[in-house]
Structure formats: C-alpha cells, structure tokens
Amino acid sequence: MTAASPASFRRVIAAEVVSNFGSMMSRLAIPWLAVLALGATPWQMGLLAVADVLAGAVAALGLGVLVDRWPQRAAMVAADVARAALLIGLALAAAGQQLNFALLWAAAAAGGVLTMAFELARSAWMARAADREALSGRNAQLAAGTAISEALAFGITGVLFQWAGGVVALLIDALSYLTSALLLRHVAEVRVDTAGAASGSPSAAHTTLRQALAFVARDPQLRTLALLEMLVASGMGIAGTSYMIYVTRDLGLPTAILGLVFAVGGIGSAIGAALAPRLGRSIGGGRALAWGLTMALLGNLFAPLASGAGLIAIALLVAQQLIGDAGLVAYGIHDRTLRQTLAPPDALARVDAALRSLGQAAAVAAALAGGWFATGHGAHNGLWLSAGFLGVAATVAWVAWWRNGSAVE
C-alpha cells in the first residue's frame, strides 16, 4: 500500500492535537461542574471518573470491528462531529439550569465511546498510511503534539472556567472538535482490505482475548507487566475520585490557578517523552521503567503534602505535575516497548488488549472503592492511598528487574 502524503500526515497530527486540546478541556470542565455547580461527593466523583473508561472499554470490541470496516478518515470526522454535538447539548443544559449529575455521567460515558472510536480510527489510519520504517517517527510527532496541546488546554481551561464559566469552556471545547473535523476533511483516505472483517464475531473476539490472557498468565515477565498495569491504574483511579475535590474544595485554589498548575503536567509529559529513550539506551528498558514509576511515586507524594491555598501548596502541586507526569510517561513508553518485545509477533495487539483490559478493570474497581474510601476518610487520605499503590508498583518493578536482570531489558 502506498504511503499517504506528508500533507495528510500533517493534517492528521494537527487534528489530533486540536481534538486532544478539546478532550483535555472536557477532562477539567466536567469534573469542575460536578464539584462546584452540583456539589458532587467523592462517591459521585468516582462514578464520574469511571464513566468514560468503562464505556470506552465496553464499546471497544464492537468499535474495533466497525472501524476496520469503515474508512478511517470518515470515522474520525464522524467522531469529532458527534463529540462537538454532545458538548453543545451539555452546554445548553448548563445554561438552562437543567444540569444534573446523571446528565454529566451520561455525557462522560458517551464521550468515552466517541473518543475510543476516534483513537481506534486514527491509530488504524496511521498504521496503514505510514511506511513501516517511518511509523515510529510519525507516532513520536503525534506524542509531542499531544503533550503540547495538553499543557495549553489545562492552562486555558482554568482561566476560562473562572472568568466565563463552564458553559463557555464547553462551547470552546466543541469548537475544537469541529476544527479537527475540518482539518480531517482533506486527509487522503486509505483503502482498507475488509475481507474477513465481517467474520469477526463477538464470540470469536472473546476467544482471542482469552487466549491472550492465557499467554500473559504463562509468561512471568508479562505477568509482571500486567500486575504493574493494574497497580498503576488502581492508583490513578483512586486519585481521580479525590484529587479535584482536594485541590478545589479542601485547598480552596481558584480554577485559573489550577488550570496553570495542570498545564505543567503537559510540560512534564513532554520531558518524560524526551528523556525516556535516552534513559532506556543508557540503563536498559527494565530499569528505566522502574525509574519512571519511582518518579511517578515521588511526584504524587507532593499533592497530599499541600495545605492551604498559599504559594507552598501551589509549588507542591506544580512539582507533582512536573515530576509525576514525567515519570508516568517514561514508565508508559518502556512498558509499551517491553510488551512489544515480549509478545509474539502475530499476537501483539491481542496481548496489548489483554493487558489494557486488566488495567481498565482495575481502574474502574479502584475508582469505585476510592470514592467509598474518600467519602468516609476524606479526599486527603484518598491521595495518600493512591500514592501507596504507585509505591507498590515501583517496588514490584525494582524487584522484577533485580530478579530478571538483563532478561527484562
């Protein structure tokens, strides 16, 4: 298959950056509406935190079959337009004082399904349109643009929410998706061989997932990666129920300041992405993965140490975003590399899907349990519990590296 033109790649990467900008705005605006406009409890925040993850995970199997049948460019455009319509409807409900938690939860779930569809279509287009030797470079460009858009979105959303309210933030978010759709209209479509796609029945797909899980269970190093996936997902799931309540309600920080703090996370992600390959070349992938988790633990210990709304608290939150996000990105890069190295060449996607499904299940369970825990013990203690899971993950990674040595490199 002939590779797509450089112009098409530039448009896809630009569309991903713009649509990710919108996604990051929603990630802040919707929880802020829940906390500040509806007075959500930690339990409700837990339900909100798992809505998009759970919906996306449940829909992924069917979406994968459909995206393989549909033209990928058309699927990306459709997902963007649908996400824009969803956010416009949510903004109208908020403006008309009709907003409630059930509507927020449904919007988050629908957004999770549409985002999953977009990401599957974009990933399939990139894989089919790029020459094999150029694919890693294209994906690196995508990751760099995503980190930049995350930093910009978090910085702008906080100011918008504080000065203009959630309705304006949601409308600008919708505009970003429409801009992405316009960029994608001129992208060259890639012909896809759909022979056999229609035969991918749910029962057959479940069988391949069971086979992949069995393969992971048999391989000790993949078992370690699966355990790390679940521990990290659990820590992040618990943090999702407590972090926004703690920094917004308990610390009393204004959303404009918080948006700028969160923007530092994008800078941390970019630093982690830039340093991870060098770190892997110098000390090996297994040790680099363990160092990434150690940095993530260190960063996430800063958040519960913050108190009040002063400069020290802000500095601690900035350190958490900078160090913690850099560590998580470094871990993620080497985790993915080790998965690709350890999995059989003909089962890379299935093994990756098996590990992701374990992580998503853990994230959902942890968010629900974290909401219950924070309701009874406070959001502050919920953040300590979240850091505890990252501490266990870092310990497991170091023990695995010491046991396996160069075998995990």
Contacts in CASP RR format, 6 or more apart in sequence:
PFRMAT RR
TARGET T0000
AUTHOR 0000-0000-0000
METHOD contacts of the structure
MODEL  1
MTAASPASFRRVIAAEVVSNFGSMMSRLAIPWLAVLALGATPWQMGLLAV
ADVLAGAVAALGLGVLVDRWPQRAAMVAADVARAALLIGLALAAAGQQLN
FALLWAAAAAGGVLTMAFELARSAWMARAADREALSGRNAQLAAGTAISE
ALAFGITGVLFQWAGGVVALLIDALSYLTSALLLRHVAEVRVDTAGAASG
SPSAAHTTLRQALAFVARDPQLRTLALLEMLVASGMGIAGTSYMIYVTRD
LGLPTAILGLVFAVGGIGSAIGAALAPRLGRSIGGGRALAWGLTMALLGN
LFAPLASGAGLIAIALLVAQQLIGDAGLVAYGIHDRTLRQTLAPPDALAR
VDAALRSLGQAAAVAAALAGGWFATGHGAHNGLWLSAGFLGVAATVAWVA
WWRNGSAVE
1 128 0 8 1.000
1 129 0 8 1.000
1 190 0 8 1.000
1 191 0 8 1.000
3 129 0 8 1.000
3 130 0 8 1.000
3 131 0 8 1.000
3 134 0 8 1.000
4 129 0 8 1.000
4 130 0 8 1.000
4 187 0 8 1.000
4 188 0 8 1.000
4 190 0 8 1.000
5 188 0 8 1.000
8 129 0 8 1.000
8 187 0 8 1.000
8 188 0 8 1.000
9 129 0 8 1.000
9 130 0 8 1.000
9 138 0 8 1.000
9 141 0 8 1.000
11 183 0 8 1.000
11 184 0 8 1.000
11 186 0 8 1.000
11 187 0 8 1.000
12 122 0 8 1.000
12 125 0 8 1.000
12 126 0 8 1.000
12 184 0 8 1.000
12 187 0 8 1.000
13 138 0 8 1.000
13 141 0 8 1.000
13 142 0 8 1.000
13 145 0 8 1.000
14 183 0 8 1.000
15 76 0 8 1.000
15 80 0 8 1.000
15 180 0 8 1.000
15 181 0 8 1.000
15 183 0 8 1.000
15 184 0 8 1.000
15 187 0 8 1.000
16 122 0 8 1.000
16 142 0 8 1.000
16 145 0 8 1.000
16 146 0 8 1.000
16 180 0 8 1.000
17 145 0 8 1.000
17 146 0 8 1.000
17 148 0 8 1.000
17 149 0 8 1.000
18 149 0 8 1.000
18 176 0 8 1.000
18 177 0 8 1.000
18 179 0 8 1.000
18 180 0 8 1.000
18 183 0 8 1.000
19 80 0 8 1.000
19 83 0 8 1.000
19 118 0 8 1.000
19 176 0 8 1.000
19 177 0 8 1.000
19 180 0 8 1.000
20 145 0 8 1.000
20 146 0 8 1.000
20 149 0 8 1.000
20 150 0 8 1.000
20 153 0 8 1.000
21 149 0 8 1.000
21 150 0 8 1.000
21 152 0 8 1.000
21 153 0 8 1.000
21 176 0 8 1.000
22 153 0 8 1.000
22 173 0 8 1.000
22 176 0 8 1.000
22 177 0 8 1.000
23 115 0 8 1.000
23 153 0 8 1.000
24 149 0 8 1.000
24 150 0 8 1.000
24 153 0 8 1.000
24 154 0 8 1.000
24 157 0 8 1.000
25 153 0 8 1.000
25 156 0 8 1.000
25 157 0 8 1.000
25 169 0 8 1.000
25 170 0 8 1.000
25 172 0 8 1.000
25 173 0 8 1.000
25 176 0 8 1.000
26 87 0 8 1.000
26 111 0 8 1.000
26 170 0 8 1.000
26 173 0 8 1.000
28 153 0 8 1.000
28 154 0 8 1.000
28 157 0 8 1.000
28 158 0 8 1.000
28 161 0 8 1.000
28 169 0 8 1.000
28 255 0 8 1.000
28 259 0 8 1.000
28 262 0 8 1.000
29 157 0 8 1.000
29 161 0 8 1.000
29 166 0 8 1.000
29 169 0 8 1.000
29 170 0 8 1.000
29 173 0 8 1.000
30 48 0 8 1.000
30 90 0 8 1.000
30 104 0 8 1.000
30 107 0 8 1.000
30 108 0 8 1.000
31 45 0 8 1.000
31 48 0 8 1.000
31 49 0 8 1.000
31 244 0 8 1.000
32 161 0 8 1.000
32 166 0 8 1.000
32 244 0 8 1.000
32 248 0 8 1.000
32 255 0 8 1.000
33 94 0 8 1.000
33 99 0 8 1.000
33 104 0 8 1.000
33 166 0 8 1.000
34 40 0 8 1.000
34 44 0 8 1.000
34 45 0 8 1.000
34 48 0 8 1.000
34 101 0 8 1.000
34 104 0 8 1.000
35 45 0 8 1.000
35 244 0 8 1.000
35 245 0 8 1.000
35 248 0 8 1.000
35 249 0 8 1.000
36 248 0 8 1.000
36 255 0 8 1.000
37 94 0 8 1.000
37 99 0 8 1.000
38 44 0 8 1.000
38 99 0 8 1.000
38 100 0 8 1.000
38 101 0 8 1.000
38 104 0 8 1.000
40 48 0 8 1.000
40 101 0 8 1.000
40 245 0 8 1.000
41 375 0 8 1.000
42 241 0 8 1.000
42 242 0 8 1.000
42 245 0 8 1.000
42 370 0 8 1.000
42 371 0 8 1.000
42 372 0 8 1.000
42 373 0 8 1.000
42 374 0 8 1.000
42 375 0 8 1.000
42 376 0 8 1.000
42 378 0 8 1.000
42 379 0 8 1.000
43 241 0 8 1.000
43 371 0 8 1.000
43 372 0 8 1.000
43 374 0 8 1.000
43 375 0 8 1.000
44 101 0 8 1.000
45 240 0 8 1.000
45 241 0 8 1.000
45 242 0 8 1.000
45 244 0 8 1.000
45 245 0 8 1.000
45 371 0 8 1.000
46 237 0 8 1.000
46 240 0 8 1.000
46 241 0 8 1.000
46 367 0 8 1.000
46 368 0 8 1.000
46 370 0 8 1.000
46 371 0 8 1.000
47 105 0 8 1.000
47 367 0 8 1.000
47 368 0 8 1.000
48 101 0 8 1.000
48 104 0 8 1.000
48 105 0 8 1.000
48 108 0 8 1.000
49 237 0 8 1.000
49 240 0 8 1.000
49 241 0 8 1.000
49 367 0 8 1.000
50 237 0 8 1.000
50 363 0 8 1.000
50 364 0 8 1.000
50 367 0 8 1.000
50 368 0 8 1.000
51 105 0 8 1.000
51 106 0 8 1.000
51 108 0 8 1.000
51 109 0 8 1.000
51 112 0 8 1.000
52 108 0 8 1.000
52 109 0 8 1.000
52 111 0 8 1.000
52 112 0 8 1.000
52 115 0 8 1.000
53 112 0 8 1.000
53 360 0 8 1.000
53 363 0 8 1.000
53 364 0 8 1.000
53 367 0 8 1.000
54 109 0 8 1.000
54 360 0 8 1.000
54 364 0 8 1.000
55 108 0 8 1.000
55 109 0 8 1.000
55 110 0 8 1.000
55 111 0 8 1.000
55 112 0 8 1.000
55 113 0 8 1.000
56 63 0 8 1.000
56 112 0 8 1.000
56 113 0 8 1.000
56 115 0 8 1.000
56 116 0 8 1.000
57 357 0 8 1.000
57 360 0 8 1.000
57 361 0 8 1.000
57 364 0 8 1.000
59 112 0 8 1.000
59 113 0 8 1.000
59 116 0 8 1.000
59 117 0 8 1.000
60 116 0 8 1.000
60 120 0 8 1.000
61 202 0 8 1.000
61 205 0 8 1.000
61 206 0 8 1.000
62 202 0 8 1.000
63 113 0 8 1.000
63 116 0 8 1.000
63 117 0 8 1.000
63 120 0 8 1.000
64 120 0 8 1.000
65 197 0 8 1.000
65 200 0 8 1.000
65 205 0 8 1.000
66 75 0 8 1.000
66 117 0 8 1.000
67 75 0 8 1.000
67 117 0 8 1.000
67 120 0 8 1.000
67 121 0 8 1.000
67 124 0 8 1.000
68 124 0 8 1.000
68 192 0 8 1.000
68 194 0 8 1.000
68 197 0 8 1.000
69 194 0 8 1.000
69 197 0 8 1.000
69 198 0 8 1.000
70 121 0 8 1.000
71 189 0 8 1.000
71 190 0 8 1.000
71 192 0 8 1.000
72 121 0 8 1.000
72 122 0 8 1.000
72 124 0 8 1.000
72 125 0 8 1.000
72 128 0 8 1.000
72 189 0 8 1.000
72 190 0 8 1.000
72 192 0 8 1.000
73 121 0 8 1.000
73 125 0 8 1.000
73 184 0 8 1.000
73 187 0 8 1.000
73 188 0 8 1.000
73 189 0 8 1.000
73 190 0 8 1.000
74 189 0 8 1.000
75 117 0 8 1.000
75 118 0 8 1.000
75 120 0 8 1.000
75 121 0 8 1.000
76 118 0 8 1.000
76 121 0 8 1.000
76 122 0 8 1.000
76 125 0 8 1.000
76 180 0 8 1.000
76 181 0 8 1.000
76 184 0 8 1.000
77 181 0 8 1.000
77 184 0 8 1.000
77 185 0 8 1.000
78 117 0 8 1.000
79 114 0 8 1.000
79 115 0 8 1.000
79 117 0 8 1.000
79 118 0 8 1.000
79 121 0 8 1.000
80 118 0 8 1.000
80 177 0 8 1.000
80 178 0 8 1.000
80 180 0 8 1.000
80 181 0 8 1.000
80 184 0 8 1.000
81 177 0 8 1.000
81 178 0 8 1.000
81 181 0 8 1.000
82 114 0 8 1.000
83 111 0 8 1.000
83 114 0 8 1.000
83 115 0 8 1.000
83 118 0 8 1.000
83 174 0 8 1.000
83 177 0 8 1.000
84 174 0 8 1.000
84 175 0 8 1.000
84 177 0 8 1.000
84 178 0 8 1.000
84 181 0 8 1.000
85 174 0 8 1.000
86 107 0 8 1.000
86 110 0 8 1.000
86 111 0 8 1.000
86 114 0 8 1.000
87 107 0 8 1.000
87 170 0 8 1.000
87 171 0 8 1.000
87 173 0 8 1.000
87 174 0 8 1.000
87 177 0 8 1.000
88 170 0 8 1.000
88 171 0 8 1.000
88 174 0 8 1.000
90 99 0 8 1.000
90 103 0 8 1.000
90 104 0 8 1.000
90 107 0 8 1.000
90 170 0 8 1.000
91 166 0 8 1.000
91 167 0 8 1.000
91 170 0 8 1.000
91 171 0 8 1.000
91 174 0 8 1.000
93 99 0 8 1.000
93 103 0 8 1.000
94 166 0 8 1.000
94 167 0 8 1.000
94 170 0 8 1.000
95 167 0 8 1.000
124 192 0 8 1.000
125 187 0 8 1.000
125 190 0 8 1.000
126 135 0 8 1.000
126 138 0 8 1.000
126 139 0 8 1.000
126 142 0 8 1.000
127 135 0 8 1.000
128 190 0 8 1.000
128 192 0 8 1.000
129 188 0 8 1.000
129 190 0 8 1.000
130 138 0 8 1.000
140 273 0 8 1.000
143 273 0 8 1.000
144 270 0 8 1.000
144 273 0 8 1.000
146 269 0 8 1.000
147 266 0 8 1.000
147 267 0 8 1.000
147 268 0 8 1.000
147 269 0 8 1.000
147 270 0 8 1.000
147 273 0 8 1.000
147 329 0 8 1.000
148 266 0 8 1.000
148 270 0 8 1.000
150 263 0 8 1.000
150 265 0 8 1.000
150 266 0 8 1.000
150 269 0 8 1.000
151 263 0 8 1.000
151 264 0 8 1.000
151 265 0 8 1.000
151 266 0 8 1.000
151 267 0 8 1.000
151 269 0 8 1.000
151 270 0 8 1.000
152 263 0 8 1.000
153 263 0 8 1.000
154 259 0 8 1.000
154 260 0 8 1.000
154 261 0 8 1.000
154 262 0 8 1.000
154 263 0 8 1.000
154 265 0 8 1.000
154 266 0 8 1.000
155 259 0 8 1.000
155 260 0 8 1.000
155 262 0 8 1.000
155 263 0 8 1.000
157 169 0 8 1.000
157 255 0 8 1.000
157 259 0 8 1.000
157 262 0 8 1.000
158 169 0 8 1.000
158 255 0 8 1.000
158 256 0 8 1.000
158 258 0 8 1.000
158 259 0 8 1.000
158 260 0 8 1.000
158 262 0 8 1.000
159 255 0 8 1.000
159 256 0 8 1.000
159 259 0 8 1.000
159 260 0 8 1.000
160 166 0 8 1.000
160 168 0 8 1.000
160 169 0 8 1.000
160 172 0 8 1.000
161 169 0 8 1.000
161 255 0 8 1.000
161 256 0 8 1.000
162 254 0 8 1.000
162 255 0 8 1.000
162 256 0 8 1.000
163 256 0 8 1.000
208 350 0 8 1.000
209 350 0 8 1.000
209 353 0 8 1.000
209 354 0 8 1.000
209 357 0 8 1.000
211 347 0 8 1.000
211 350 0 8 1.000
212 347 0 8 1.000
212 350 0 8 1.000
212 351 0 8 1.000
212 353 0 8 1.000
212 354 0 8 1.000
213 354 0 8 1.000
213 357 0 8 1.000
213 358 0 8 1.000
215 222 0 8 1.000
215 343 0 8 1.000
215 344 0 8 1.000
215 347 0 8 1.000
215 350 0 8 1.000
215 351 0 8 1.000
215 354 0 8 1.000
216 222 0 8 1.000
216 223 0 8 1.000
216 226 0 8 1.000
216 351 0 8 1.000
216 354 0 8 1.000
216 355 0 8 1.000
217 223 0 8 1.000
219 342 0 8 1.000
220 404 0 8 1.000
221 338 0 8 1.000
221 342 0 8 1.000
221 400 0 8 1.000
221 404 0 8 1.000
221 407 0 8 1.000
221 408 0 8 1.000
222 339 0 8 1.000
222 342 0 8 1.000
222 343 0 8 1.000
222 351 0 8 1.000
222 355 0 8 1.000
224 396 0 8 1.000
224 397 0 8 1.000
224 400 0 8 1.000
224 408 0 8 1.000
225 335 0 8 1.000
225 338 0 8 1.000
225 339 0 8 1.000
225 342 0 8 1.000
225 355 0 8 1.000
226 354 0 8 1.000
226 355 0 8 1.000
226 358 0 8 1.000
227 396 0 8 1.000
228 289 0 8 1.000
228 293 0 8 1.000
228 335 0 8 1.000
228 393 0 8 1.000
228 396 0 8 1.000
228 397 0 8 1.000
229 335 0 8 1.000
229 355 0 8 1.000
229 356 0 8 1.000
229 358 0 8 1.000
229 359 0 8 1.000
229 362 0 8 1.000
230 358 0 8 1.000
230 359 0 8 1.000
230 361 0 8 1.000
230 362 0 8 1.000
231 362 0 8 1.000
231 389 0 8 1.000
231 390 0 8 1.000
231 392 0 8 1.000
231 393 0 8 1.000
231 396 0 8 1.000
232 293 0 8 1.000
232 296 0 8 1.000
232 328 0 8 1.000
232 331 0 8 1.000
232 389 0 8 1.000
232 390 0 8 1.000
232 393 0 8 1.000
233 359 0 8 1.000
233 360 0 8 1.000
233 362 0 8 1.000
233 363 0 8 1.000
233 366 0 8 1.000
234 362 0 8 1.000
234 363 0 8 1.000
234 365 0 8 1.000
234 366 0 8 1.000
234 389 0 8 1.000
235 366 0 8 1.000
235 385 0 8 1.000
235 386 0 8 1.000
235 387 0 8 1.000
235 388 0 8 1.000
235 389 0 8 1.000
235 390 0 8 1.000
236 363 0 8 1.000
236 366 0 8 1.000
236 386 0 8 1.000
237 363 0 8 1.000
237 366 0 8 1.000
237 367 0 8 1.000
237 370 0 8 1.000
237 386 0 8 1.000
238 366 0 8 1.000
238 367 0 8 1.000
238 369 0 8 1.000
238 370 0 8 1.000
238 371 0 8 1.000
238 373 0 8 1.000
238 374 0 8 1.000
238 382 0 8 1.000
238 385 0 8 1.000
238 386 0 8 1.000
238 389 0 8 1.000
239 300 0 8 1.000
239 382 0 8 1.000
239 383 0 8 1.000
239 386 0 8 1.000
240 367 0 8 1.000
240 386 0 8 1.000
241 367 0 8 1.000
241 370 0 8 1.000
241 371 0 8 1.000
241 374 0 8 1.000
241 379 0 8 1.000
241 382 0 8 1.000
242 370 0 8 1.000
242 371 0 8 1.000
242 374 0 8 1.000
242 378 0 8 1.000
242 379 0 8 1.000
242 380 0 8 1.000
242 382 0 8 1.000
242 383 0 8 1.000
242 386 0 8 1.000
243 303 0 8 1.000
243 379 0 8 1.000
243 383 0 8 1.000
243 386 0 8 1.000
245 374 0 8 1.000
245 379 0 8 1.000
246 303 0 8 1.000
246 304 0 8 1.000
246 379 0 8 1.000
246 380 0 8 1.000
246 383 0 8 1.000
247 253 0 8 1.000
247 258 0 8 1.000
247 261 0 8 1.000
247 303 0 8 1.000
247 306 0 8 1.000
247 317 0 8 1.000
248 255 0 8 1.000
248 258 0 8 1.000
249 379 0 8 1.000
250 379 0 8 1.000
250 380 0 8 1.000
251 306 0 8 1.000
251 307 0 8 1.000
251 308 0 8 1.000
251 309 0 8 1.000
251 313 0 8 1.000
252 308 0 8 1.000
252 309 0 8 1.000
253 261 0 8 1.000
253 309 0 8 1.000
253 313 0 8 1.000
253 314 0 8 1.000
253 317 0 8 1.000
257 314 0 8 1.000
261 314 0 8 1.000
261 317 0 8 1.000
261 318 0 8 1.000
261 321 0 8 1.000
262 321 0 8 1.000
264 318 0 8 1.000
264 321 0 8 1.000
264 322 0 8 1.000
264 325 0 8 1.000
265 321 0 8 1.000
265 322 0 8 1.000
265 325 0 8 1.000
266 321 0 8 1.000
266 325 0 8 1.000
267 322 0 8 1.000
268 321 0 8 1.000
268 322 0 8 1.000
268 323 0 8 1.000
268 324 0 8 1.000
268 325 0 8 1.000
268 326 0 8 1.000
268 329 0 8 1.000
269 325 0 8 1.000
269 326 0 8 1.000
269 328 0 8 1.000
269 329 0 8 1.000
271 322 0 8 1.000
271 326 0 8 1.000
272 325 0 8 1.000
272 326 0 8 1.000
272 327 0 8 1.000
272 329 0 8 1.000
272 330 0 8 1.000
272 333 0 8 1.000
273 329 0 8 1.000
273 330 0 8 1.000
273 333 0 8 1.000
275 326 0 8 1.000
275 330 0 8 1.000
276 288 0 8 1.000
276 329 0 8 1.000
276 330 0 8 1.000
276 332 0 8 1.000
276 333 0 8 1.000
276 334 0 8 1.000
277 333 0 8 1.000
279 285 0 8 1.000
279 288 0 8 1.000
279 291 0 8 1.000
279 330 0 8 1.000
280 287 0 8 1.000
280 288 0 8 1.000
280 334 0 8 1.000
283 291 0 8 1.000
284 409 0 8 1.000
285 334 0 8 1.000
285 337 0 8 1.000
285 338 0 8 1.000
285 408 0 8 1.000
285 409 0 8 1.000
286 334 0 8 1.000
286 338 0 8 1.000
286 397 0 8 1.000
286 400 0 8 1.000
286 401 0 8 1.000
286 408 0 8 1.000
286 409 0 8 1.000
287 401 0 8 1.000
287 409 0 8 1.000
288 330 0 8 1.000
288 334 0 8 1.000
289 330 0 8 1.000
289 331 0 8 1.000
289 332 0 8 1.000
289 334 0 8 1.000
289 335 0 8 1.000
289 338 0 8 1.000
289 397 0 8 1.000
289 401 0 8 1.000
290 394 0 8 1.000
290 397 0 8 1.000
290 398 0 8 1.000
290 400 0 8 1.000
290 401 0 8 1.000
291 327 0 8 1.000
291 330 0 8 1.000
292 326 0 8 1.000
292 327 0 8 1.000
292 328 0 8 1.000
292 330 0 8 1.000
292 331 0 8 1.000
292 334 0 8 1.000
292 394 0 8 1.000
293 327 0 8 1.000
293 331 0 8 1.000
293 390 0 8 1.000
293 391 0 8 1.000
293 393 0 8 1.000
293 394 0 8 1.000
293 397 0 8 1.000
294 394 0 8 1.000
294 398 0 8 1.000
295 323 0 8 1.000
295 324 0 8 1.000
295 326 0 8 1.000
295 327 0 8 1.000
295 330 0 8 1.000
296 324 0 8 1.000
296 327 0 8 1.000
296 328 0 8 1.000
296 331 0 8 1.000
296 390 0 8 1.000
296 394 0 8 1.000
297 387 0 8 1.000
297 388 0 8 1.000
297 390 0 8 1.000
297 391 0 8 1.000
297 393 0 8 1.000
297 394 0 8 1.000
298 323 0 8 1.000
298 324 0 8 1.000
299 319 0 8 1.000
299 320 0 8 1.000
299 322 0 8 1.000
299 323 0 8 1.000
299 324 0 8 1.000
300 320 0 8 1.000
300 324 0 8 1.000
300 383 0 8 1.000
300 386 0 8 1.000
300 387 0 8 1.000
300 390 0 8 1.000
301 320 0 8 1.000
301 387 0 8 1.000
302 316 0 8 1.000
302 317 0 8 1.000
302 319 0 8 1.000
302 320 0 8 1.000
302 323 0 8 1.000
303 316 0 8 1.000
303 317 0 8 1.000
303 320 0 8 1.000
303 383 0 8 1.000
303 387 0 8 1.000
304 380 0 8 1.000
304 381 0 8 1.000
304 382 0 8 1.000
304 383 0 8 1.000
304 384 0 8 1.000
304 387 0 8 1.000
305 316 0 8 1.000
306 312 0 8 1.000
306 313 0 8 1.000
306 314 0 8 1.000
306 316 0 8 1.000
306 317 0 8 1.000
307 313 0 8 1.000
336 352 0 8 1.000
338 408 0 8 1.000
339 348 0 8 1.000
339 351 0 8 1.000
339 352 0 8 1.000
339 355 0 8 1.000
340 348 0 8 1.000
342 351 0 8 1.000
343 351 0 8 1.000
343 352 0 8 1.000
344 351 0 8 1.000
366 389 0 8 1.000
370 382 0 8 1.000
370 385 0 8 1.000
373 381 0 8 1.000
373 382 0 8 1.000
373 385 0 8 1.000
374 381 0 8 1.000
374 382 0 8 1.000
400 408 0 8 1.000
401 408 0 8 1.000
END
